[in-house]
């Protein structure tokens, strides 16, 4: 599949401590990269204030409402990606913030990013079955480097979309509007921990628990538990994923799906035993 979106390209990140992602930023006026890291892999520069500066510039330029930078955020499928029926693979959209990673900042350690347990295995497992799109609310100069280092040159995502690809419906409120994704929405799933970020397309949401406190969530199994459900959806190619997600609304999808599988296995076992 294509390795880059229509307006954003990918590159691999360097060596980093396990569980941390090196972060850089593009200066708003000087246009230079600031990537000085300490021994913990934390940025030692004023990344937080830089991000705030970018927010303020966006407020001045766009006000409270903003559309994505492009009308079509993803390129058409290439011929080799199409199946015999002329259909491309299903699309799996993954939110960055508090879904794939959790970001913290303090004066002592700087800007630090912790990966959710199992995120690497999750991406590598689903890559052959989906077009994987990673989306972040961070500006391109910051978000792209985070995604580069999450990928680390392994090619475990096909496209990345940063803040410039999102809609803003209020100050610092960014939402994913799937009508700009240039995809059949019946074949799109969005994995996100923030339901408000998909308020325009709630029927496409696969809601997961927020990963917002790595110190107490080091045994988080959300992604491991979701793999079977997403694999089944992709291989069975249900005509409309939204109808399937609707059946699981209001609860944890992985828990509900695994309970159904277990109940089905118990029923099959009972039949074999002649009960």
C-alpha positions as a Markdown table, in Angstrom:
| # | Residue | x | y | z |
|---|---|---|---|---|
| 1 | Unk | 0.0 | 0.0 | 0.0 |
| 2 | Unk | 1.0 | 3.6 | -0.3 |
| 3 | Unk | 3.4 | 4.7 | 2.4 |
| 4 | Unk | 2.4 | 8.4 | 2.6 |
| 5 | Unk | -0.7 | 10.6 | 2.4 |
| 6 | Unk | -1.3 | 13.1 | -0.4 |
| 7 | Unk | 0.3 | 15.9 | 1.5 |
| 8 | Unk | 2.5 | 14.3 | 4.3 |
| 9 | Unk | 5.4 | 11.9 | 3.9 |
| 10 | Unk | 6.9 | 9.4 | 6.3 |
| 11 | Unk | 10.4 | 8.6 | 7.5 |
| 12 | Unk | 11.9 | 6.4 | 10.2 |
| 13 | Unk | 12.9 | 7.5 | 13.7 |
| 14 | Unk | 16.2 | 6.8 | 15.4 |
| 15 | Unk | 17.0 | 4.6 | 18.4 |
| 16 | Unk | 15.0 | 5.5 | 21.5 |
| 17 | Unk | 14.5 | 4.1 | 24.9 |
| 18 | Unk | 11.9 | 1.3 | 25.2 |
| 19 | Unk | 8.4 | 2.7 | 25.8 |
| 20 | Unk | 9.4 | 6.2 | 24.8 |
| 21 | Unk | 9.1 | 8.2 | 21.6 |
| 22 | Unk | 11.5 | 10.9 | 20.8 |
| 23 | Unk | 9.7 | 14.2 | 20.0 |
| 24 | Unk | 10.8 | 17.2 | 18.0 |
| 25 | Unk | 9.1 | 20.5 | 17.0 |
| 26 | Unk | 9.2 | 22.9 | 14.1 |
| 27 | Unk | 9.7 | 26.4 | 15.2 |
| 28 | Unk | 6.9 | 28.7 | 14.1 |
| 29 | Unk | 9.1 | 31.4 | 12.8 |
| 30 | Unk | 12.7 | 30.1 | 12.5 |
| 31 | Unk | 11.6 | 26.8 | 10.7 |
| 32 | Unk | 14.3 | 24.7 | 12.4 |
| 33 | Unk | 14.0 | 21.3 | 14.1 |
| 34 | Unk | 14.6 | 21.2 | 17.9 |
| 35 | Unk | 15.3 | 17.6 | 18.8 |
| 36 | Unk | 17.7 | 17.8 | 21.8 |
| 37 | Unk | 17.0 | 14.8 | 24.1 |
| 38 | Unk | 18.1 | 14.0 | 27.6 |
| 39 | Unk | 19.2 | 10.5 | 28.8 |
| 40 | Unk | 15.5 | 9.5 | 29.3 |
| 41 | Unk | 14.5 | 10.4 | 25.7 |
| 42 | Unk | 12.7 | 13.6 | 26.8 |
| 43 | Unk | 12.9 | 16.8 | 24.8 |
| 44 | Unk | 14.8 | 19.3 | 26.8 |
| 45 | Unk | 13.5 | 22.4 | 24.9 |
| 46 | Unk | 10.4 | 24.5 | 25.3 |
| 47 | Unk | 8.1 | 22.1 | 23.3 |
| 48 | Unk | 5.0 | 22.9 | 25.4 |
| 49 | Unk | 5.3 | 26.7 | 24.9 |
| 50 | Unk | 6.0 | 26.1 | 21.2 |
| 51 | Unk | 2.7 | 24.1 | 20.9 |
| 52 | Unk | 0.8 | 26.8 | 22.7 |
| 53 | Unk | 2.3 | 29.4 | 20.2 |
| 54 | Unk | 1.1 | 27.4 | 17.3 |
| 55 | Unk | -2.4 | 27.2 | 18.9 |
| 56 | Unk | -2.4 | 31.0 | 19.3 |
| 57 | Unk | -1.4 | 31.5 | 15.6 |
| 58 | Unk | -4.1 | 29.1 | 14.5 |
| 59 | Unk | -6.7 | 31.0 | 16.6 |
| 60 | Unk | -5.6 | 34.3 | 15.0 |
| 61 | Unk | -5.7 | 32.9 | 11.4 |
| 62 | Unk | -8.8 | 30.8 | 11.5 |
| 63 | Unk | -11.0 | 31.9 | 14.5 |
| 64 | Unk | -13.3 | 29.3 | 16.0 |
| 65 | Unk | -14.1 | 27.3 | 12.8 |
| 66 | Unk | -11.7 | 25.6 | 10.5 |
| 67 | Unk | -11.9 | 23.0 | 7.7 |
| 68 | Unk | -9.1 | 20.4 | 6.8 |
| 69 | Unk | -6.3 | 21.6 | 4.6 |
| 70 | Unk | -7.5 | 19.4 | 1.7 |
| 71 | Unk | -11.0 | 18.3 | 0.5 |
| 72 | Unk | -9.6 | 14.7 | 0.0 |
| 73 | Unk | -7.2 | 13.7 | 2.7 |
| 74 | Unk | -6.3 | 10.3 | 1.4 |
| 75 | Unk | -5.3 | 9.4 | -2.1 |
| 76 | Unk | -7.4 | 6.9 | -4.2 |
| 77 | Unk | -6.4 | 3.3 | -3.9 |
| 78 | Unk | -3.8 | 2.1 | -6.4 |
| 79 | Unk | -4.8 | -0.6 | -8.8 |
| 80 | Unk | -2.7 | -3.2 | -7.1 |
| 81 | Unk | -4.6 | -2.6 | -3.8 |
| 82 | Unk | -7.9 | -3.5 | -5.3 |
| 83 | Unk | -9.5 | -7.0 | -5.0 |
| 84 | Unk | -11.1 | -8.8 | -8.0 |
| 85 | Unk | -14.4 | -6.9 | -7.2 |
| 86 | Unk | -12.5 | -3.6 | -7.6 |
| 87 | Unk | -12.7 | -2.8 | -3.8 |
| 88 | Unk | -9.8 | -1.5 | -1.7 |
| 89 | Unk | -9.0 | -2.8 | 1.8 |
| 90 | Unk | -11.0 | -1.6 | 4.8 |
| 91 | Unk | -9.7 | 1.5 | 6.6 |
| 92 | Unk | -8.6 | 1.5 | 10.2 |
| 93 | Unk | -8.2 | 5.0 | 11.7 |
| 94 | Unk | -6.3 | 5.1 | 14.9 |
| 95 | Unk | -6.3 | 8.1 | 17.2 |
| 96 | Unk | -2.9 | 9.0 | 18.7 |
| 97 | Unk | -3.8 | 10.9 | 21.9 |
| 98 | Unk | -4.6 | 8.7 | 24.9 |
| 99 | Unk | -5.3 | 5.8 | 22.5 |
| 100 | Unk | -2.0 | 4.7 | 21.0 |
| 101 | Unk | 0.1 | 6.8 | 23.4 |
| 102 | Unk | -0.1 | 9.1 | 26.4 |
| 103 | Unk | 1.8 | 12.3 | 26.5 |
| 104 | Unk | 3.0 | 14.2 | 29.7 |
| 105 | Unk | 5.0 | 17.3 | 30.3 |
| 106 | Unk | 6.6 | 18.7 | 33.3 |
| 107 | Unk | 9.5 | 21.1 | 34.1 |
| 108 | Unk | 11.8 | 18.4 | 35.4 |
| 109 | Unk | 11.4 | 15.7 | 32.7 |
| 110 | Unk | 10.2 | 17.8 | 29.7 |
| 111 | Unk | 7.9 | 16.2 | 27.1 |
| 112 | Unk | 7.5 | 12.4 | 27.4 |
| 113 | Unk | 5.5 | 9.9 | 25.5 |
| 114 | Unk | 4.5 | 6.4 | 26.7 |
| 115 | Unk | 3.3 | 3.8 | 24.3 |
| 116 | Unk | 0.2 | 1.8 | 25.2 |
| 117 | Unk | 1.1 | -1.9 | 26.0 |
| 118 | Unk | 0.8 | -4.1 | 22.9 |
| 119 | Unk | 0.6 | -1.2 | 20.4 |
| 120 | Unk | 3.5 | -2.5 | 18.3 |
| 121 | Unk | 2.1 | -6.0 | 18.0 |
| 122 | Unk | -1.4 | -4.6 | 17.4 |
| 123 | Unk | -0.2 | -2.6 | 14.4 |
| 124 | Unk | 1.9 | -5.3 | 13.0 |
| 125 | Unk | -0.9 | -7.9 | 13.2 |
| 126 | Unk | -3.5 | -5.8 | 11.5 |
| 127 | Unk | -1.3 | -4.2 | 8.9 |
| 128 | Unk | -2.0 | -6.9 | 6.3 |
| 129 | Unk | -5.7 | -6.6 | 6.6 |
| 130 | Unk | -6.4 | -2.9 | 6.8 |
| 131 | Unk | -5.3 | 0.4 | 5.4 |
| 132 | Unk | -3.9 | 1.9 | 8.6 |
| 133 | Unk | -4.2 | 5.6 | 9.2 |
| 134 | Unk | -2.8 | 7.3 | 12.3 |
| 135 | Unk | -4.3 | 10.6 | 13.3 |
| 136 | Unk | -3.0 | 13.1 | 15.8 |
| 137 | Unk | -4.3 | 16.5 | 17.0 |
| 138 | Unk | -0.8 | 17.8 | 17.1 |
| 139 | Unk | 0.5 | 20.1 | 14.4 |
| 140 | Unk | 2.5 | 18.5 | 11.6 |
| 141 | Unk | 5.9 | 19.7 | 12.9 |
| 142 | Unk | 5.4 | 17.8 | 16.2 |
| 143 | Unk | 3.0 | 15.0 | 15.4 |
| 144 | Unk | 4.8 | 13.7 | 12.3 |
| 145 | Unk | 8.0 | 13.1 | 14.3 |
| 146 | Unk | 6.0 | 11.3 | 17.0 |
| 147 | Unk | 4.5 | 9.0 | 14.4 |
| 148 | Unk | 7.8 | 8.5 | 12.7 |
| 149 | Unk | 9.3 | 7.2 | 15.9 |
| 150 | Unk | 6.2 | 5.1 | 16.7 |
| 151 | Unk | 6.7 | 3.4 | 13.3 |
| 152 | Unk | 10.5 | 3.2 | 13.5 |
| 153 | Unk | 10.8 | 2.4 | 9.8 |
| 154 | Unk | 8.8 | -0.8 | 10.1 |
| 155 | Unk | 6.0 | 0.4 | 7.8 |
| 156 | Unk | 3.2 | -0.4 | 10.2 |
| 157 | Unk | 1.0 | 2.4 | 9.0 |
| 158 | Unk | 0.0 | 3.6 | 5.5 |
| 159 | Unk | -0.9 | 7.2 | 6.1 |
| 160 | Unk | -0.6 | 9.8 | 8.8 |
| 161 | Unk | -2.8 | 12.8 | 9.3 |
| 162 | Unk | -2.0 | 15.7 | 11.7 |
| 163 | Unk | -4.0 | 18.6 | 13.0 |
| 164 | Unk | -4.0 | 20.2 | 9.6 |
| 165 | Unk | -6.3 | 17.4 | 8.4 |
| 166 | Unk | -8.9 | 17.9 | 11.2 |
| 167 | Unk | -11.9 | 20.1 | 11.5 |
| 168 | Unk | -12.0 | 22.7 | 14.3 |
| 169 | Unk | -15.4 | 23.3 | 15.8 |
| 170 | Unk | -14.3 | 25.6 | 18.6 |
| 171 | Unk | -11.1 | 26.9 | 20.2 |
| 172 | Unk | -8.8 | 23.9 | 20.6 |
| 173 | Unk | -11.6 | 21.5 | 19.8 |
| 174 | Unk | -10.6 | 19.2 | 16.9 |
| 175 | Unk | -12.8 | 16.6 | 15.3 |
| 176 | Unk | -12.3 | 13.9 | 12.7 |
| 177 | Unk | -14.7 | 14.4 | 9.8 |
| 178 | Unk | -14.7 | 11.2 | 7.8 |
| 179 | Unk | -16.4 | 12.9 | 4.8 |
| 180 | Unk | -13.0 | 14.3 | 3.9 |
| 181 | Unk | -11.2 | 10.9 | 4.0 |
| 182 | Unk | -12.1 | 9.9 | 0.4 |
| 183 | Unk | -13.2 | 6.5 | 1.5 |
| 184 | Unk | -16.4 | 4.4 | 1.6 |
| 185 | Unk | -17.5 | 5.0 | 5.2 |
| 186 | Unk | -19.2 | 1.6 | 5.4 |
| 187 | Unk | -15.7 | 0.2 | 5.4 |
| 188 | Unk | -14.1 | 2.6 | 7.9 |
| 189 | Unk | -13.5 | 2.0 | 11.6 |
| 190 | Unk | -12.1 | 4.6 | 14.0 |
| 191 | Unk | -10.4 | 3.5 | 17.2 |
| 192 | Unk | -10.5 | 6.3 | 19.6 |
| 193 | Unk | -10.8 | 6.9 | 23.4 |
| 194 | Unk | -12.5 | 10.3 | 22.9 |
| 195 | Unk | -16.1 | 10.0 | 21.5 |
| 196 | Unk | -16.3 | 13.8 | 21.0 |
| 197 | Unk | -13.5 | 13.6 | 18.5 |
| 198 | Unk | -15.8 | 11.7 | 16.2 |
| 199 | Unk | -19.0 | 13.5 | 16.9 |
| 200 | Unk | -19.8 | 13.9 | 13.2 |
| 201 | Unk | -19.5 | 10.2 | 12.5 |
| 202 | Unk | -20.3 | 8.4 | 15.7 |
| 203 | Unk | -21.5 | 5.3 | 13.9 |
| 204 | Unk | -17.9 | 4.6 | 12.8 |
| 205 | Unk | -16.5 | 4.8 | 16.3 |
| 206 | Unk | -15.0 | 1.8 | 18.1 |
| 207 | Unk | -14.6 | 3.3 | 21.6 |
| 208 | Unk | -11.7 | 2.1 | 23.7 |
| 209 | Unk | -10.7 | 2.9 | 27.3 |
| 210 | Unk | -8.4 | 5.9 | 27.6 |
| 211 | Unk | -4.7 | 5.2 | 28.1 |
| 212 | Unk | -4.2 | 8.3 | 30.3 |
| 213 | Unk | -2.2 | 7.0 | 33.3 |
| 214 | Unk | 0.7 | 4.6 | 32.3 |
| 215 | Unk | 1.9 | 4.3 | 35.9 |
| 216 | Unk | -1.3 | 2.4 | 36.8 |
| 217 | Unk | -2.2 | 1.0 | 33.4 |
| 218 | Unk | 1.0 | -1.0 | 32.7 |
| 219 | Unk | -1.0 | -4.2 | 32.4 |
| 220 | Unk | -3.5 | -2.6 | 29.9 |
| 221 | Unk | -4.7 | -5.3 | 27.4 |
| 222 | Unk | -7.1 | -3.2 | 25.3 |
| 223 | Unk | -5.2 | -3.8 | 22.0 |
| 224 | Unk | -4.5 | -7.4 | 22.6 |
| 225 | Unk | -8.2 | -8.0 | 23.3 |
| 226 | Unk | -9.3 | -6.1 | 20.2 |
| 227 | Unk | -7.2 | -8.0 | 17.7 |
| 228 | Unk | -9.6 | -10.9 | 17.2 |
| 229 | Unk | -12.6 | -8.6 | 16.6 |
| 230 | Unk | -10.9 | -6.5 | 14.1 |
| 231 | Unk | -9.3 | -9.5 | 12.3 |
| 232 | Unk | -12.8 | -11.0 | 12.0 |
| 233 | Unk | -14.3 | -7.8 | 10.5 |
| 234 | Unk | -11.6 | -7.5 | 8.0 |
| 235 | Unk | -11.5 | -11.1 | 6.8 |
| 236 | Unk | -15.3 | -11.5 | 6.6 |
| 237 | Unk | -15.7 | -8.1 | 4.9 |
| 238 | Unk | -19.1 | -7.3 | 6.3 |
| 239 | Unk | -20.9 | -4.9 | 3.8 |
| 240 | Unk | -21.2 | -2.2 | 6.5 |
| 241 | Unk | -19.0 | -2.1 | 9.5 |
| 242 | Unk | -21.3 | 0.5 | 11.1 |
| 243 | Unk | -24.1 | -2.0 | 11.5 |
| 244 | Unk | -21.7 | -4.3 | 13.4 |
| 245 | Unk | -20.4 | -1.6 | 15.6 |
| 246 | Unk | -24.0 | -0.5 | 16.4 |
| 247 | Unk | -24.6 | -3.9 | 18.0 |
| 248 | Unk | -21.7 | -3.3 | 20.4 |
| 249 | Unk | -22.5 | 0.3 | 21.3 |
| 250 | Unk | -22.6 | 1.2 | 24.9 |
| 251 | Unk | -20.0 | -1.2 | 26.2 |
| 252 | Unk | -16.5 | -2.5 | 25.7 |
| 253 | Unk | -16.3 | -4.1 | 22.2 |
| 254 | Unk | -13.5 | -6.5 | 23.0 |
| 255 | Unk | -15.2 | -7.8 | 26.2 |
| 256 | Unk | -18.6 | -8.2 | 24.4 |
| 257 | Unk | -17.1 | -9.9 | 21.4 |
| 258 | Unk | -15.0 | -12.3 | 23.5 |
| 259 | Unk | -18.0 | -13.2 | 25.6 |
| 260 | Unk | -19.9 | -14.1 | 22.4 |
| 261 | Unk | -17.1 | -16.2 | 21.1 |
| 262 | Unk | -16.9 | -18.0 | 24.5 |
| 263 | Unk | -20.6 | -18.6 | 24.6 |
| 264 | Unk | -20.5 | -20.0 | 21.0 |
| 265 | Unk | -17.7 | -22.3 | 21.9 |
| 266 | Unk | -19.5 | -23.6 | 24.9 |
| 267 | Unk | -22.6 | -24.3 | 22.8 |
| 268 | Unk | -20.6 | -26.2 | 20.2 |
| 269 | Unk | -18.9 | -28.2 | 23.0 |
| 270 | Unk | -22.4 | -29.1 | 24.4 |
| 271 | Unk | -23.6 | -30.3 | 21.0 |
| 272 | Unk | -20.5 | -32.5 | 20.6 |
| 273 | Unk | -21.1 | -34.0 | 24.0 |
| 274 | Unk | -24.8 | -34.6 | 23.1 |
| 275 | Unk | -26.2 | -32.4 | 25.8 |
